[in-house]
Each structure stands twice: as C-alpha cells, then as structure tokens.
Amino acid sequence: MKVAFVTTMKAPDAKAPSGDRTFARLLRTAIGLAGHEVFGASGFSTWRADPQETATMEPNAIAAAERLVDLLHTDGAPDAVLTYHNYHKGPDLIGPRISRAFDIPYAIVEASRAQKRADGPWARGFFLADEALRAAHALGVVTRRDGPALEAFAPEAIVPFPPFIDTTPFQRPSTGDGHHVVCAGMMRPGRKAESFRILADVFRIIRVRALGT
C-alpha cells in the first residue's frame, strides 16, 4: 500500500526538535515496518500561532493541496492518506482533498477538538478542523484527554491508538549495575519546566522505594 503522509505541524525531517516531529517520524517508520510505502505528501504546515493568520494560510494551503493532487495524478495516486495532528491551530486542509480526489481512505492520528474554540478568534480554524474530522474514515485517539470529545463527535470513526516509542536505542546488554532512568525534554518556562519538577519528585519516590528508606 502506498500511503500519503500529511503533517499539519512540523514535517518529520524538520530541523527544529520537538515531540510532534518525533512522533511523526515514529509513525512514518511504523508504516514502513508494516510493509507499506510511505511518502511525505506535503511540506506545507497549516499550524499558526496567531488566529489572524488563518485567513491567509487557508487559500495557500488549498492551493498547495491542488498542486499536490495534480502531481499525484501524474506520478501515481496513493492508496490511503494518513494525517498526523488536526486541531484549530493546525487544521488539515491537505489530507481530505487528496482523499476526495482519488476516492481513497483518509485517517487522522492524534486529532483533538476543543468546543470552546468554536467561537472567538479561533472559530475559523475550529471549523476547518471539524471539516477534516467529518471527512476522516478513522480517528486514531492517542490520549484519554482527547478521547471523549472525539467520540462524541464521530463515534463510528474512533480507533484507540496508544502512543509508542522506538525501543531500538535502548536494546543493549545490561551492565549489571542496576537500572538507569533518563529523561529528555524542553526546559521552556511554564508547563515544560513544571514537568521536570514532577519528574524529579517521581524519581525521588522511585529511589526511596528501591532503597527501602
């Protein structure tokens, strides 16, 4: 199967490190390991930090999708479309158009839907993200937080999709000197930094339990 892979945020090979880029890479690798051919359908990112930028992003995204469809008519149509991420800040305007153009299945992994964004500055982005949700044949739900809203919106499309990692880098012989726990992340102020404080508390608890003190 030939799978067109769409990312609304960072492309899998983007230079800026991030969690969404890493998960996109993992998805791409997993598709390949399952025996399918996967290609990056579009390098166009619909994600915008400012809702006022959605108005200019939308026609540019549609134009990019139309160019891609024309190219695929020449180079060969995919068998399915998979999009990673779809929400009000990064609605998928590419995947649904590929799906309709070639009448092929369309799925989204890690969509989210916040009803509070239906009104206000993000209303247009919310509407566009909802259009993608309606077009999707399957919605891979990654987090429990996203699940209820998606299940209420499109219950027939829900597919549980637990997050995963590539364990290959950790598959090495044990040194016999106990277990090592490593944490990596961004030290950005706010929630990111708070996550490290929580991890530090967890590591302290683990150490206390391990030592029995």
Short mmCIF file of the C-alpha atoms (twelve columns), coordinates in Angstrom:
data_MODEL
# 
_entry.id   MODEL 
# 
loop_
_atom_site.group_PDB 
_atom_site.id 
_atom_site.type_symbol 
_atom_site.label_atom_id 
_atom_site.label_alt_id 
_atom_site.label_comp_id 
_atom_site.label_asym_id 
_atom_site.label_seq_id 
_atom_site.Cartn_x 
_atom_site.Cartn_y 
_atom_site.Cartn_z 
_atom_site.pdbx_PDB_model_num 
ATOM 1   C CA . MET A 1   0.000   0.000  0.000   1 
ATOM 2   C CA . LYS A 2   1.206   3.485  -0.868  1 
ATOM 3   C CA . VAL A 3   0.434   5.916  1.968   1 
ATOM 4   C CA . ALA A 4   0.455   9.702  1.627   1 
ATOM 5   C CA . PHE A 5   1.627   11.080 4.971   1 
ATOM 6   C CA . VAL A 6   0.500   14.596 5.942   1 
ATOM 7   C CA . THR A 7   1.653   16.603 8.963   1 
ATOM 8   C CA . THR A 8   -0.100  19.837 9.880   1 
ATOM 9   C CA . MET A 9   2.666   20.992 12.211  1 
ATOM 10  C CA . LYS A 10  6.318   20.109 11.649  1 
ATOM 11  C CA . ALA A 11  7.450   17.778 8.900   1 
ATOM 12  C CA . PRO A 12  9.153   14.592 10.164  1 
ATOM 13  C CA . ASP A 13  12.518  15.846 8.913   1 
ATOM 14  C CA . ALA A 14  12.190  19.402 10.233  1 
ATOM 15  C CA . LYS A 15  15.381  20.722 11.835  1 
ATOM 16  C CA . ALA A 16  13.726  22.052 14.984  1 
ATOM 17  C CA . PRO A 17  13.482  19.216 17.539  1 
ATOM 18  C CA . SER A 18  10.057  18.672 19.049  1 
ATOM 19  C CA . GLY A 19  7.730   15.991 20.307  1 
ATOM 20  C CA . ASP A 20  5.390   16.257 17.325  1 
ATOM 21  C CA . ARG A 21  8.302   15.850 14.905  1 
ATOM 22  C CA . THR A 22  9.476   12.774 16.812  1 
ATOM 23  C CA . PHE A 23  6.034   11.167 16.808  1 
ATOM 24  C CA . ALA A 24  5.666   11.917 13.094  1 
ATOM 25  C CA . ARG A 25  8.931   10.079 12.481  1 
ATOM 26  C CA . LEU A 26  7.759   7.149  14.562  1 
ATOM 27  C CA . LEU A 27  4.529   6.935  12.579  1 
ATOM 28  C CA . ARG A 28  6.408   7.059  9.303   1 
ATOM 29  C CA . THR A 29  8.768   4.316  10.471  1 
ATOM 30  C CA . ALA A 30  5.912   2.155  11.748  1 
ATOM 31  C CA . ILE A 31  4.112   2.376  8.411   1 
ATOM 32  C CA . GLY A 32  7.270   1.270  6.657   1 
ATOM 33  C CA . LEU A 33  7.849   -1.612 9.069   1 
ATOM 34  C CA . ALA A 34  4.300   -2.770 8.367   1 
ATOM 35  C CA . GLY A 35  5.367   -3.262 4.763   1 
ATOM 36  C CA . HIS A 36  3.861   -0.163 3.202   1 
ATOM 37  C CA . GLU A 37  5.393   2.579  1.130   1 
ATOM 38  C CA . VAL A 38  5.078   5.978  2.793   1 
ATOM 39  C CA . PHE A 39  5.900   9.371  1.355   1 
ATOM 40  C CA . GLY A 40  5.612   12.918 2.654   1 
ATOM 41  C CA . ALA A 41  2.638   14.266 0.757   1 
ATOM 42  C CA . SER A 42  3.190   17.921 1.536   1 
ATOM 43  C CA . GLY A 43  5.661   20.149 3.316   1 
ATOM 44  C CA . PHE A 44  3.008   22.791 3.909   1 
ATOM 45  C CA . SER A 45  2.342   23.443 7.600   1 
ATOM 46  C CA . THR A 46  -1.095  24.815 8.419   1 
ATOM 47  C CA . TRP A 47  -0.158  25.472 12.053  1 
ATOM 48  C CA . ARG A 48  -0.357  29.104 13.055  1 
ATOM 49  C CA . ALA A 49  0.272   30.673 16.455  1 
ATOM 50  C CA . ASP A 50  -1.942  33.672 15.706  1 
ATOM 51  C CA . PRO A 51  -5.583  33.072 14.700  1 
ATOM 52  C CA . GLN A 52  -5.478  36.123 12.437  1 
ATOM 53  C CA . GLU A 53  -3.002  34.260 10.219  1 
ATOM 54  C CA . THR A 54  -5.578  31.557 9.437   1 
ATOM 55  C CA . ALA A 55  -7.204  33.775 6.798   1 
ATOM 56  C CA . THR A 56  -4.013  33.931 4.723   1 
ATOM 57  C CA . MET A 57  -2.982  30.353 5.487   1 
ATOM 58  C CA . GLU A 58  -6.226  28.813 4.203   1 
ATOM 59  C CA . PRO A 59  -6.024  29.788 0.492   1 
ATOM 60  C CA . ASN A 60  -2.314  28.978 0.422   1 
ATOM 61  C CA . ALA A 61  -2.977  25.528 1.863   1 
ATOM 62  C CA . ILE A 62  -5.764  24.856 -0.623  1 
ATOM 63  C CA . ALA A 63  -3.506  25.904 -3.497  1 
ATOM 64  C CA . ALA A 64  -0.751  23.620 -2.201  1 
ATOM 65  C CA . ALA A 65  -3.232  20.741 -1.989  1 
ATOM 66  C CA . GLU A 66  -4.420  21.313 -5.549  1 
ATOM 67  C CA . ARG A 67  -0.847  21.345 -6.842  1 
ATOM 68  C CA . LEU A 68  -0.152  18.120 -4.982  1 
ATOM 69  C CA . VAL A 69  -3.236  16.418 -6.393  1 
ATOM 70  C CA . ASP A 70  -2.185  17.411 -9.917  1 
ATOM 71  C CA . LEU A 71  1.280   15.990 -9.257  1 
ATOM 72  C CA . LEU A 72  -0.112  12.733 -7.915  1 
ATOM 73  C CA . HIS A 73  -2.298  12.337 -10.982 1 
ATOM 74  C CA . THR A 74  0.966   12.265 -12.930 1 
ATOM 75  C CA . ASP A 75  3.229   10.379 -10.524 1 
ATOM 76  C CA . GLY A 76  0.683   7.860  -9.306  1 
ATOM 77  C CA . ALA A 77  -2.137  8.004  -6.800  1 
ATOM 78  C CA . PRO A 78  -1.682  6.809  -3.209  1 
ATOM 79  C CA . ASP A 79  -3.846  4.083  -1.713  1 
ATOM 80  C CA . ALA A 80  -4.570  5.930  1.538   1 
ATOM 81  C CA . VAL A 81  -3.903  9.203  3.349   1 
ATOM 82  C CA . LEU A 82  -2.727  9.454  6.950   1 
ATOM 83  C CA . THR A 83  -2.529  12.801 8.718   1 
ATOM 84  C CA . TYR A 84  -0.763  13.455 11.991  1 
ATOM 85  C CA . HIS A 85  -2.498  16.151 14.070  1 
ATOM 86  C CA . ASN A 86  -5.606  18.131 13.313  1 
ATOM 87  C CA . TYR A 87  -6.961  20.877 15.530  1 
ATOM 88  C CA . HIS A 88  -7.926  24.540 15.490  1 
ATOM 89  C CA . LYS A 89  -4.346  25.832 15.277  1 
ATOM 90  C CA . GLY A 90  -3.372  23.294 12.627  1 
ATOM 91  C CA . PRO A 91  -6.392  22.081 10.649  1 
ATOM 92  C CA . ASP A 92  -5.766  19.527 7.933   1 
ATOM 93  C CA . LEU A 93  -6.590  21.093 4.579   1 
ATOM 94  C CA . ILE A 94  -4.419  18.691 2.569   1 
ATOM 95  C CA . GLY A 95  -5.475  15.162 3.502   1 
ATOM 96  C CA . PRO A 96  -9.211  15.468 2.794   1 
ATOM 97  C CA . ARG A 97  -8.552  16.870 -0.682  1 
ATOM 98  C CA . ILE A 98  -6.233  14.000 -1.581  1 
ATOM 99  C CA . SER A 99  -8.794  11.533 -0.263  1 
ATOM 100 C CA . ARG A 100 -11.628 13.043 -2.305  1 
ATOM 101 C CA . ALA A 101 -9.558  13.402 -5.465  1 
ATOM 102 C CA . PHE A 102 -8.658  9.698  -5.560  1 
ATOM 103 C CA . ASP A 103 -11.553 8.239  -3.538  1 
ATOM 104 C CA . ILE A 104 -9.221  6.636  -1.003  1 
ATOM 105 C CA . PRO A 105 -9.376  6.105  2.777   1 
ATOM 106 C CA . TYR A 106 -8.357  9.008  4.998   1 
ATOM 107 C CA . ALA A 107 -7.284  8.705  8.636   1 
ATOM 108 C CA . ILE A 108 -6.053  11.100 11.293  1 
ATOM 109 C CA . VAL A 109 -3.821  10.232 14.244  1 
ATOM 110 C CA . GLU A 110 -3.940  12.493 17.319  1 
ATOM 111 C CA . ALA A 111 -6.709  14.863 16.398  1 
ATOM 112 C CA . SER A 112 -8.166  16.992 19.165  1 
ATOM 113 C CA . ARG A 113 -11.341 19.015 19.478  1 
ATOM 114 C CA . ALA A 114 -11.996 21.790 21.992  1 
ATOM 115 C CA . GLN A 115 -15.586 23.003 21.716  1 
ATOM 116 C CA . LYS A 116 -14.680 26.275 23.439  1 
ATOM 117 C CA . ARG A 117 -12.782 27.243 20.272  1 
ATOM 118 C CA . ALA A 118 -15.960 27.125 18.173  1 
ATOM 119 C CA . ASP A 119 -16.476 30.817 18.918  1 
ATOM 120 C CA . GLY A 120 -13.951 33.594 19.216  1 
ATOM 121 C CA . PRO A 121 -10.688 34.212 17.363  1 
ATOM 122 C CA . TRP A 122 -10.051 30.531 16.590  1 
ATOM 123 C CA . ALA A 123 -13.544 29.880 15.188  1 
ATOM 124 C CA . ARG A 124 -12.388 29.540 11.578  1 
ATOM 125 C CA . GLY A 125 -9.578  27.160 12.470  1 
ATOM 126 C CA . PHE A 126 -12.014 25.127 14.568  1 
ATOM 127 C CA . PHE A 127 -14.459 24.930 11.649  1 
ATOM 128 C CA . LEU A 128 -11.732 23.793 9.242   1 
ATOM 129 C CA . ALA A 129 -10.503 21.149 11.709  1 
ATOM 130 C CA . ASP A 130 -14.086 19.887 12.074  1 
ATOM 131 C CA . GLU A 131 -14.362 19.552 8.295   1 
ATOM 132 C CA . ALA A 132 -11.316 17.275 8.353   1 
ATOM 133 C CA . LEU A 133 -12.811 15.234 11.195  1 
ATOM 134 C CA . ARG A 134 -16.017 14.744 9.195   1 
ATOM 135 C CA . ALA A 135 -14.019 13.586 6.168   1 
ATOM 136 C CA . ALA A 136 -11.928 11.082 8.122   1 
ATOM 137 C CA . HIS A 137 -12.758 7.404  7.902   1 
ATOM 138 C CA . ALA A 138 -10.756 6.678  11.065  1 
ATOM 139 C CA . LEU A 139 -9.538  8.762  14.010  1 
ATOM 140 C CA . GLY A 140 -6.607  7.348  15.966  1 
ATOM 141 C CA . VAL A 141 -7.113  8.541  19.554  1 
ATOM 142 C CA . VAL A 142 -3.755  8.864  21.304  1 
ATOM 143 C CA . THR A 143 -4.676  10.483 24.629  1 
ATOM 144 C CA . ARG A 144 -7.525  9.950  27.073  1 
ATOM 145 C CA . ARG A 145 -7.952  13.707 27.229  1 
ATOM 146 C CA . ASP A 146 -8.832  13.910 23.522  1 
ATOM 147 C CA . GLY A 147 -10.987 10.795 23.510  1 
ATOM 148 C CA . PRO A 148 -14.346 11.997 24.925  1 
ATOM 149 C CA . ALA A 149 -14.740 14.990 22.587  1 
ATOM 150 C CA . LEU A 150 -13.791 12.954 19.520  1 
ATOM 151 C CA . GLU A 151 -16.035 10.047 20.489  1 
ATOM 152 C CA . ALA A 152 -18.981 12.424 20.905  1 
ATOM 153 C CA . PHE A 153 -18.301 13.981 17.509  1 
ATOM 154 C CA . ALA A 154 -17.547 10.878 15.395  1 
ATOM 155 C CA . PRO A 155 -18.085 7.692  17.431  1 
ATOM 156 C CA . GLU A 156 -18.047 5.426  14.377  1 
ATOM 157 C CA . ALA A 157 -14.550 6.544  13.372  1 
ATOM 158 C CA . ILE A 158 -12.739 6.095  16.701  1 
ATOM 159 C CA . VAL A 159 -9.733  3.761  16.834  1 
ATOM 160 C CA . PRO A 160 -7.709  3.524  20.083  1 
ATOM 161 C CA . PHE A 161 -4.113  4.384  19.243  1 
ATOM 162 C CA . PRO A 162 -1.823  4.235  22.309  1 
ATOM 163 C CA . PRO A 163 1.430   6.207  21.982  1 
ATOM 164 C CA . PHE A 164 4.600   4.233  21.382  1 
ATOM 165 C CA . ILE A 165 8.356   4.640  21.095  1 
ATOM 166 C CA . ASP A 166 11.187  3.017  19.171  1 
ATOM 167 C CA . THR A 167 12.907  0.771  21.700  1 
ATOM 168 C CA . THR A 168 15.898  0.016  19.453  1 
ATOM 169 C CA . PRO A 169 18.208  2.656  21.025  1 
ATOM 170 C CA . PHE A 170 17.622  1.089  24.445  1 
ATOM 171 C CA . GLN A 171 18.243  -2.510 23.442  1 
ATOM 172 C CA . ARG A 172 21.748  -3.038 24.748  1 
ATOM 173 C CA . PRO A 173 23.315  -5.567 27.125  1 
ATOM 174 C CA . SER A 174 22.869  -4.814 30.797  1 
ATOM 175 C CA . THR A 175 25.961  -3.633 32.666  1 
ATOM 176 C CA . GLY A 176 24.727  -5.347 35.783  1 
ATOM 177 C CA . ASP A 177 24.978  -2.211 37.904  1 
ATOM 178 C CA . GLY A 178 21.271  -1.545 38.332  1 
ATOM 179 C CA . HIS A 179 18.753  0.421  36.348  1 
ATOM 180 C CA . HIS A 180 19.250  3.833  34.794  1 
ATOM 181 C CA . VAL A 181 16.387  6.238  34.157  1 
ATOM 182 C CA . VAL A 182 16.949  9.029  31.650  1 
ATOM 183 C CA . CYS A 183 14.666  11.971 30.924  1 
ATOM 184 C CA . ALA A 184 14.873  14.366 27.965  1 
ATOM 185 C CA . GLY A 185 12.706  17.363 27.234  1 
ATOM 186 C CA . MET A 186 12.457  21.104 26.787  1 
ATOM 187 C CA . MET A 187 13.232  23.457 29.672  1 
ATOM 188 C CA . ARG A 188 10.859  26.130 28.431  1 
ATOM 189 C CA . PRO A 189 9.195   28.190 31.185  1 
ATOM 190 C CA . GLY A 190 5.687   27.155 32.172  1 
ATOM 191 C CA . ARG A 191 4.332   23.645 31.691  1 
ATOM 192 C CA . LYS A 192 7.579   22.298 30.253  1 
ATOM 193 C CA . ALA A 193 9.645   23.299 33.263  1 
ATOM 194 C CA . GLU A 194 6.889   22.131 35.626  1 
ATOM 195 C CA . SER A 195 7.068   18.688 34.004  1 
ATOM 196 C CA . PHE A 196 10.683  18.383 35.127  1 
ATOM 197 C CA . ARG A 197 9.714   19.246 38.686  1 
ATOM 198 C CA . ILE A 198 7.107   16.490 38.613  1 
ATOM 199 C CA . LEU A 199 9.636   14.024 37.200  1 
ATOM 200 C CA . ALA A 200 12.126  14.952 39.908  1 
ATOM 201 C CA . ASP A 201 9.512   14.133 42.547  1 
ATOM 202 C CA . VAL A 202 8.737   10.821 40.828  1 
ATOM 203 C CA . PHE A 203 12.435  9.891  40.669  1 
ATOM 204 C CA . ARG A 204 12.762  10.643 44.378  1 
ATOM 205 C CA . ILE A 205 9.827   8.333  45.141  1 
ATOM 206 C CA . ILE A 206 11.281  5.584  42.951  1 
ATOM 207 C CA . ARG A 207 14.646  5.853  44.681  1 
ATOM 208 C CA . VAL A 208 13.097  5.773  48.127  1 
ATOM 209 C CA . ARG A 209 11.076  2.660  47.269  1 
ATOM 210 C CA . ALA A 210 14.069  0.963  45.670  1 
ATOM 211 C CA . LEU A 211 16.280  1.573  48.688  1 
ATOM 212 C CA . GLY A 212 13.516  0.835  51.152  1 
ATOM 213 C CA . THR A 213 14.156  4.036  53.092  1 
# 
